[in-house]
C-alpha cells in the first residue's frame, strides 16, 4: 500500500528535488510507506532514497538533509490512511446503546492502534495487522492502550461477539515480550467477567509486569436504550464493594512486591459502592485518568491547595452556579463548602443534573445533555456564571452530545457559560472570579 501526496510545501526539501502533488509515495529507504508512523519513522534519517509513482512511472529521488528535518509533504489526513472501524459487537458497547438522531460521528466505533499511541484511544487487538505488530515492536512505539476485558479466550469471544477475540490475546503477549509498554482496560459486567474471572485476568496481566504498567477496571454503563441487546444490569452497592475488595487486594500485593499498585478501580466503582475515595497519593502517577481513575481525588487535592494559596480577605466574589452529573455532585458540593468556610460571603450554587436522556443509571457528567440541562435549570437562580465541566462537551469545547452549543445554553438560561477543565485551581478561580 502507498499514499498520495496532496501538496508539497514551498521551498521544502521535496519541492527542491522535484516531488509534486498527486505523486504516490511508495517507499523510503526500501521501506513501504503505509501511514503516518512509517512516514515519520523512516523519513527521520539524514540520507533518504524516496521512490515515487508518477502516473505509473517509478521515479527515484535521493535526499540529504539534517536528521529529523521535515520533508514538506502533505497528505489527505493526519493518519495518511482511513481510520479503522471496530469489528466487534461487544455486549456492553455504549455506542450500541445510543438513541437515533445524535450527530453521526458519535456512532463511529474506532479500533485503531495508531490512535492508541497518538491520542490514548483503547484498542481490542482484533483489528491489528502483522505489519502493525512488527512495526510497534521495531519502532519501540509505547505505550499502547488495550481493552482487554478478560484474559479467558472463550469468554472474550462471547463478550465481544467476535470468534477471533480470544486469539487476539496472543498479540498482547507478543507486544509485552517485544518491550512495548501496555495500559490495560477492563470493562466489568456483573457476574460475567468480575469475581473469579476478574482474578484470573489480573493474575495473567500482572504476570506481564513491567510491560503491563497499569490496569483500570471500570463498570459498564447501561442506558435505557437497550432494546434487542444482551440483558445486562449495572453495578449496585453490594457487587461494587465486592469488586473493589478484589482490586484493592491485588493492588496491595503488587505494591508490596513491585512498589506500584498497577491495578486500580475507577472512581465510579467507589461512588456506586458508597465508599470513600482513596486520597491522591494512592493513585501514584495517575496513569489512568482518562478512564476516570483518581480524577475525583486529584480534583479535590488541587482545589484544597488552591484554597490555601488564595488570600482570605476579598472585597467581592462572582455569583456562580455549578451544574454536574449525579456521580460528581457530592464531591462538588464538598468542594464548594470548603470554599465557603474560608469565604463566608461566597455565593455559589451546585445543582445535580439527573440523566433523564439516557436513564438515571447513567450518572457521569460527561453524558449530560443540553436537554436535561435546560429542563432542570430553567427555573433556578444561576447568578452571573454557569460553570460546566469540560467533559460535557466534545474536544473542541463547543457542543454537547445532543448538539446543544454554549450559545444555546446562554440564550436559553440567560447566563454566561464558563467551561471548566478537571483542574482544582481553575475551578476555584471560576468560583471566586468567574475566570478560568
C-alpha positions as CSV (number, residue, x, y, z in Angstrom):
1,X,0.0,0.0,0.0
2,X,1.2,3.5,-0.8
3,X,0.0,7.0,-0.1
4,X,-0.9,10.0,-2.3
5,X,0.9,13.4,-1.9
6,X,-1.7,16.1,-1.7
7,X,0.7,19.1,-1.8
8,X,4.4,19.9,-1.3
9,X,5.4,22.8,0.9
10,X,7.1,25.7,-0.9
11,X,10.9,25.7,-0.6
12,X,10.9,22.3,1.2
13,X,13.4,19.5,0.6
14,X,10.9,17.6,-1.5
15,X,9.9,20.6,-3.7
16,X,13.5,21.3,-4.4
17,X,14.2,17.8,-5.7
18,X,11.1,17.7,-7.8
19,X,8.4,15.7,-5.9
20,X,4.9,17.0,-6.9
21,X,1.4,16.9,-5.7
22,X,-0.5,13.8,-6.8
23,X,2.7,11.8,-6.7
24,X,2.3,8.4,-5.0
25,X,4.9,7.9,-2.2
26,X,5.8,4.2,-2.4
27,X,8.8,3.8,-0.1
28,X,11.6,5.4,1.8
29,X,15.0,3.6,2.0
30,X,13.3,0.4,0.8
31,X,10.6,0.6,3.5
32,X,6.9,0.6,2.3
33,X,5.0,3.7,3.5
34,X,1.6,2.8,4.7
35,X,0.7,5.6,7.1
36,X,2.0,8.4,9.3
37,X,4.1,6.1,11.5
38,X,6.0,4.6,8.6
39,X,6.5,8.1,7.1
40,X,7.7,9.8,10.3
41,X,10.0,6.9,11.3
42,X,11.7,6.3,8.0
43,X,11.9,10.0,6.9
44,X,13.8,10.9,10.1
45,X,17.1,9.7,8.7
46,X,19.6,12.1,7.1
47,X,20.1,10.2,3.8
48,X,17.0,9.0,2.1
49,X,16.1,7.2,-1.1
50,X,12.5,8.1,-2.0
51,X,10.5,6.0,-4.5
52,X,7.7,7.8,-6.2
53,X,5.0,6.5,-8.6
54,X,4.0,9.3,-11.0
55,X,1.2,8.2,-13.3
56,X,2.7,4.7,-13.5
57,X,6.3,5.8,-13.9
58,X,8.6,4.8,-11.0
59,X,11.0,7.6,-10.0
60,X,13.8,7.6,-7.6
61,X,14.9,10.7,-5.6
62,X,17.9,10.9,-3.3
63,X,17.8,13.3,-0.4
64,X,20.4,14.6,2.1
65,X,19.1,16.6,5.0
66,X,19.6,17.1,8.7
67,X,18.1,14.2,10.7
68,X,14.5,14.7,11.7
69,X,14.1,17.7,9.3
70,X,10.6,17.7,7.7
71,X,10.4,16.7,4.1
72,X,7.5,19.1,3.4
73,X,5.0,16.5,2.1
74,X,1.3,17.0,2.9
75,X,-1.3,14.2,2.8
76,X,-5.1,14.0,2.8
77,X,-5.3,13.1,6.5
78,X,-3.0,13.1,9.5
79,X,-3.0,9.3,9.6
80,X,-2.4,9.2,5.8
81,X,-4.9,6.3,5.8
82,X,-8.6,5.6,6.7
83,X,-9.4,5.3,10.4
84,X,-10.0,1.7,11.4
85,X,-13.5,0.7,12.4
86,X,-14.1,-1.8,15.2
87,X,-15.0,-5.3,14.1
88,X,-16.5,-6.4,17.4
89,X,-20.0,-6.3,18.8
90,X,-19.4,-6.2,22.5
91,X,-22.3,-6.9,24.8
92,X,-21.5,-3.8,26.8
93,X,-20.8,-1.4,24.0
94,X,-22.0,2.1,24.9
95,X,-22.3,3.2,21.3
96,X,-24.9,0.4,20.6
97,X,-27.0,2.0,23.4
98,X,-27.2,5.4,21.9
99,X,-30.6,6.6,20.6
100,X,-31.1,7.6,17.0
101,X,-30.8,11.2,16.0
102,X,-27.4,12.2,17.6
103,X,-24.6,13.5,15.4
104,X,-23.2,10.9,13.1
105,X,-19.6,10.9,14.5
106,X,-20.9,9.6,17.8
107,X,-21.8,6.3,16.2
108,X,-18.3,5.5,14.8
109,X,-16.5,2.8,16.7
110,X,-12.8,3.1,16.2
111,X,-10.3,0.3,16.9
112,X,-7.0,1.7,15.5
113,X,-3.6,1.0,17.0
114,X,-2.2,4.3,15.7
115,X,-4.8,6.3,17.6
116,X,-3.9,4.4,20.7
117,X,-0.4,5.7,20.6
118,X,-1.3,9.2,19.3
119,X,-4.4,10.0,21.3
120,X,-4.7,7.4,24.0
121,X,-7.6,5.5,22.4
122,X,-8.1,1.9,23.6
123,X,-7.9,-1.0,21.1
124,X,-9.0,-4.6,21.3
125,X,-6.2,-6.1,19.1
126,X,-8.9,-7.8,16.9
127,X,-8.2,-5.3,14.1
128,X,-4.4,-5.2,14.1
129,X,-2.3,-6.4,11.2
130,X,1.0,-8.3,11.3
131,X,2.7,-5.2,9.7
132,X,1.5,-3.1,12.6
133,X,2.5,-5.6,15.3
134,X,6.0,-5.9,13.8
135,X,6.2,-2.1,13.4
136,X,5.2,-1.4,17.0
137,X,8.0,-3.7,18.3
138,X,10.6,-2.5,15.8
139,X,9.9,1.2,16.3
140,X,9.5,0.8,20.1
141,X,6.1,2.5,20.0
142,X,4.8,2.9,23.6
143,X,2.5,2.9,25.4
144,X,-0.3,1.1,23.6
145,X,-3.7,1.1,25.4
146,X,-5.6,-2.2,25.2
147,X,-9.2,-3.0,26.0
148,X,-8.6,-6.5,27.5
149,X,-11.8,-7.1,29.5
150,X,-10.9,-10.7,30.2
151,X,-7.9,-13.0,29.5
152,X,-10.2,-16.0,29.3
153,X,-10.2,-16.6,25.5
154,X,-13.6,-18.2,25.3
155,X,-15.2,-15.6,27.5
156,X,-13.6,-12.8,25.5
157,X,-15.1,-14.2,22.3
158,X,-18.5,-14.2,23.9
159,X,-18.3,-10.8,25.4
160,X,-17.0,-9.2,22.2
161,X,-19.1,-11.4,19.8
162,X,-16.0,-12.0,17.7
163,X,-14.7,-15.5,17.3
164,X,-11.2,-14.1,16.8
165,X,-11.2,-12.1,20.1
166,X,-9.6,-14.9,22.1
167,X,-6.8,-15.5,19.6
168,X,-6.1,-11.7,19.6
169,X,-4.9,-12.0,23.2
170,X,-1.7,-13.6,21.8
171,X,-0.8,-10.2,20.3
172,X,-0.9,-8.8,23.8
173,X,1.8,-11.3,24.9
174,X,3.8,-10.6,21.8
175,X,3.8,-6.9,22.4
176,X,4.8,-7.4,26.0
177,X,7.6,-9.7,25.1
178,X,8.8,-7.2,22.5
179,X,9.2,-4.5,25.2
180,X,6.0,-2.5,24.4
181,X,4.5,-0.8,27.5
182,X,0.8,-1.5,27.9
183,X,-2.0,0.2,29.7
184,X,-5.0,-2.2,30.1
185,X,-8.7,-1.5,30.5
186,X,-11.3,-3.9,31.9
187,X,-14.9,-3.0,31.4
188,X,-16.5,-5.2,34.0
189,X,-20.0,-6.6,33.8
190,X,-21.7,-8.1,36.9
191,X,-21.5,-12.0,37.1
192,X,-19.7,-12.1,33.7
193,X,-16.1,-11.0,33.9
194,X,-15.9,-10.0,37.5
195,X,-15.4,-12.2,40.6
196,X,-13.2,-15.3,39.8
197,X,-12.9,-14.2,36.2
198,X,-11.5,-10.9,37.3
199,X,-9.0,-12.6,39.5
200,X,-7.9,-14.8,36.6
201,X,-7.5,-11.7,34.4
202,X,-5.5,-9.8,37.0
203,X,-3.2,-12.8,37.6
204,X,-2.5,-13.0,33.9
205,X,-1.9,-9.3,33.3
206,X,0.2,-8.7,36.4
207,X,2.4,-11.6,35.4
208,X,3.4,-9.4,32.5
209,X,4.7,-6.6,34.7
210,X,6.6,-4.3,33.9
211,X,5.3,-4.5,30.3
212,X,1.8,-4.1,31.7
213,X,2.3,-0.8,33.6
214,X,-1.3,-0.1,34.6
215,X,-4.7,-1.7,34.7
216,X,-8.0,0.2,35.0
217,X,-11.3,-1.6,36.0
218,X,-14.4,0.4,35.0
219,X,-18.0,-0.6,35.4
220,X,-20.2,-1.0,32.3
221,X,-22.7,1.8,31.5
222,X,-26.3,0.8,30.9
223,X,-28.7,3.2,29.2
224,X,-32.4,2.9,28.7
225,X,-31.9,2.2,25.0
226,X,-31.0,-1.5,25.1
227,X,-33.8,-3.0,23.1
228,X,-32.6,-6.1,21.3
229,X,-29.3,-6.1,23.3
230,X,-27.9,-8.5,25.9
231,X,-29.7,-8.4,29.3
232,X,-27.2,-6.5,31.5
233,X,-27.7,-4.7,34.8
234,X,-25.5,-2.0,36.3
235,X,-23.5,-2.5,39.4
236,X,-25.2,-1.9,42.8
237,X,-23.6,-1.1,46.1
238,X,-23.0,-4.8,47.1
239,X,-21.3,-6.0,44.0
240,X,-19.4,-2.8,43.5
241,X,-17.9,-3.3,47.0
242,X,-17.1,-6.9,46.2
243,X,-15.3,-5.8,43.1
244,X,-13.3,-3.1,44.9
245,X,-12.3,-5.6,47.5
246,X,-10.7,-7.9,44.8
247,X,-9.0,-5.0,43.1
248,X,-7.6,-3.5,46.3
249,X,-6.3,-6.8,47.4
250,X,-4.4,-7.3,44.2
251,X,-3.2,-3.7,44.3
252,X,-1.8,-4.1,47.8
253,X,0.0,-7.3,46.8
254,X,1.5,-5.5,43.8
255,X,2.6,-2.6,45.9
256,X,4.3,-4.9,48.3
257,X,6.0,-6.9,45.5
258,X,6.8,-4.2,42.9
259,X,6.4,-0.8,44.7
260,X,3.5,0.1,42.5
261,X,-0.2,-0.9,42.6
262,X,-0.6,-1.5,38.9
263,X,-4.4,-2.1,39.1
264,X,-7.0,0.5,40.1
265,X,-10.8,0.7,40.2
266,X,-12.4,3.7,38.5
267,X,-13.9,6.3,40.8
268,X,-17.4,5.3,39.7
269,X,-16.9,1.9,41.5
270,X,-16.3,3.8,44.8
271,X,-19.3,6.0,44.2
272,X,-21.6,3.1,43.4
273,X,-20.2,1.3,46.5
274,X,-20.7,4.4,48.7
275,X,-17.2,4.1,49.8
276,X,-14.7,7.0,50.4
277,X,-12.3,7.5,47.6
278,X,-8.6,7.0,48.3
279,X,-6.6,10.1,48.6
280,X,-4.5,11.4,45.7
281,X,-1.2,9.6,46.8
282,X,-2.9,6.3,46.3
283,X,-3.0,6.8,42.5
284,X,0.7,7.3,42.1
285,X,1.3,9.0,38.7
286,X,-2.4,8.9,37.7
287,X,-1.7,6.7,34.7
288,X,-5.4,6.0,34.0
289,X,-7.1,9.4,34.5
290,X,-8.8,9.1,31.1
291,X,-10.6,6.0,32.5
292,X,-11.9,8.0,35.4
293,X,-9.3,6.6,37.8
294,X,-8.4,9.1,40.6
295,X,-9.9,12.0,38.8
296,X,-12.0,13.0,41.9
297,X,-9.2,12.7,44.3
298,X,-6.9,14.8,42.1
299,X,-9.5,17.5,41.7
300,X,-10.1,17.7,45.5
301,X,-6.4,17.8,46.2
302,X,-5.8,20.6,43.8
303,X,-8.8,22.5,45.0
304,X,-7.8,22.4,48.6
305,X,-4.3,23.5,47.7
306,X,-5.7,26.4,45.6
307,X,-7.8,27.5,48.6
308,X,-4.8,27.5,50.9
309,X,-2.9,29.6,48.4
310,X,-5.6,32.2,47.9
311,X,-5.9,35.3,50.1
312,X,-8.5,35.1,52.8
313,X,-9.6,38.7,52.5
314,X,-11.6,39.6,49.4
315,X,-13.8,42.5,48.5
316,X,-16.1,40.8,46.1
317,X,-17.0,37.5,44.5
318,X,-18.6,36.3,41.3
319,X,-22.1,34.9,41.7
320,X,-22.0,31.5,40.1
321,X,-23.7,28.1,39.7
322,X,-22.1,24.7,39.0
323,X,-24.1,22.0,37.2
324,X,-22.7,18.5,37.2
325,X,-23.8,14.8,36.9
326,X,-25.2,12.8,39.8
327,X,-21.9,11.0,40.4
328,X,-19.8,14.1,40.9
329,X,-22.5,16.1,42.7
330,X,-21.5,15.2,46.3
331,X,-17.8,15.9,45.6
332,X,-18.6,19.3,44.1
333,X,-20.8,20.2,47.0
334,X,-18.0,19.3,49.3
335,X,-15.5,21.5,47.5
336,X,-17.9,24.5,47.4
337,X,-18.4,24.0,51.2
338,X,-14.7,24.1,51.7
339,X,-14.5,27.4,49.8
340,X,-17.5,28.8,51.8
341,X,-15.8,28.1,55.1
342,X,-12.9,30.3,54.1
343,X,-15.0,33.0,52.3
344,X,-18.3,33.3,54.2
345,X,-20.0,35.6,51.7
346,X,-19.2,33.5,48.7
347,X,-22.2,32.8,46.5
348,X,-22.1,29.6,44.6
349,X,-24.9,27.1,44.0
350,X,-24.4,23.5,42.9
351,X,-27.1,21.6,41.0
352,X,-27.3,17.9,40.3
353,X,-28.4,17.1,36.7
354,X,-30.1,13.7,36.6
355,X,-29.7,11.9,33.3
356,X,-33.3,11.6,32.0
357,X,-32.0,11.4,28.4
358,X,-30.0,8.1,28.8
359,X,-31.6,7.0,32.1
360,X,-30.8,7.7,35.7
361,X,-28.4,4.8,36.0
362,X,-26.0,6.9,33.9
363,X,-24.5,9.3,36.4
364,X,-21.3,10.7,34.9
365,X,-21.2,14.4,33.9
366,X,-19.7,13.6,30.5
367,X,-23.1,12.1,29.4
368,X,-25.3,15.0,30.4
369,X,-27.2,16.5,27.5
370,X,-28.4,20.1,26.9
371,X,-32.0,18.9,27.0
372,X,-31.6,17.8,30.6
373,X,-29.6,20.9,31.5
374,X,-32.4,23.2,30.2
375,X,-35.2,21.3,31.9
376,X,-33.5,21.1,35.3
377,X,-32.0,24.6,35.4
378,X,-34.7,26.7,33.7
379,X,-36.3,27.9,37.0
380,X,-33.1,28.1,39.1
381,X,-31.3,31.3,40.1
382,X,-28.0,30.9,38.3
383,X,-26.2,34.2,39.1
384,X,-23.7,35.7,36.7
385,X,-21.9,32.5,35.6
386,X,-22.9,28.9,34.9
387,X,-19.8,26.6,35.4
388,X,-19.9,23.4,33.4
389,X,-17.2,20.6,33.3
390,X,-15.4,20.3,30.0
391,X,-16.3,16.6,29.8
392,X,-19.9,17.7,28.9
393,X,-18.6,19.0,25.6
394,X,-16.7,17.4,22.7
395,X,-12.9,18.1,22.5
396,X,-13.4,21.4,20.7
397,X,-15.4,22.6,23.7
398,X,-18.3,23.9,21.7
399,X,-21.2,21.4,21.7
400,X,-22.7,18.7,23.9
401,X,-23.8,15.2,22.9
402,X,-27.2,16.4,21.6
403,X,-25.6,19.2,19.6
404,X,-26.5,21.9,22.2
405,X,-24.0,24.7,21.9
406,X,-22.6,27.1,24.5
407,X,-24.5,29.8,22.8
408,X,-27.8,27.8,23.0
409,X,-27.3,27.4,26.8
410,X,-26.5,31.1,27.3
411,X,-29.5,32.1,25.3
412,X,-32.0,29.7,26.9
413,X,-30.8,30.3,30.5
414,X,-29.7,33.9,30.3
415,X,-26.3,33.3,31.9
416,X,-22.7,33.4,30.8
417,X,-21.3,29.8,30.5
418,X,-17.7,29.0,31.6
419,X,-16.3,25.6,30.7
420,X,-14.0,24.3,33.4
421,X,-11.3,21.7,32.9
422,X,-10.8,19.0,35.6
423,X,-8.5,21.2,37.5
424,X,-8.9,22.3,41.1
425,X,-7.1,25.6,40.6
426,X,-9.2,26.5,37.6
427,X,-12.4,25.6,39.4
428,X,-11.7,27.8,42.4
429,X,-10.7,30.7,40.1
430,X,-14.0,30.4,38.3
431,X,-16.0,30.2,41.5
432,X,-14.3,33.2,43.0
433,X,-14.0,35.5,40.0
434,X,-15.8,33.9,37.1
435,X,-12.5,33.4,35.4
436,X,-10.8,30.2,34.1
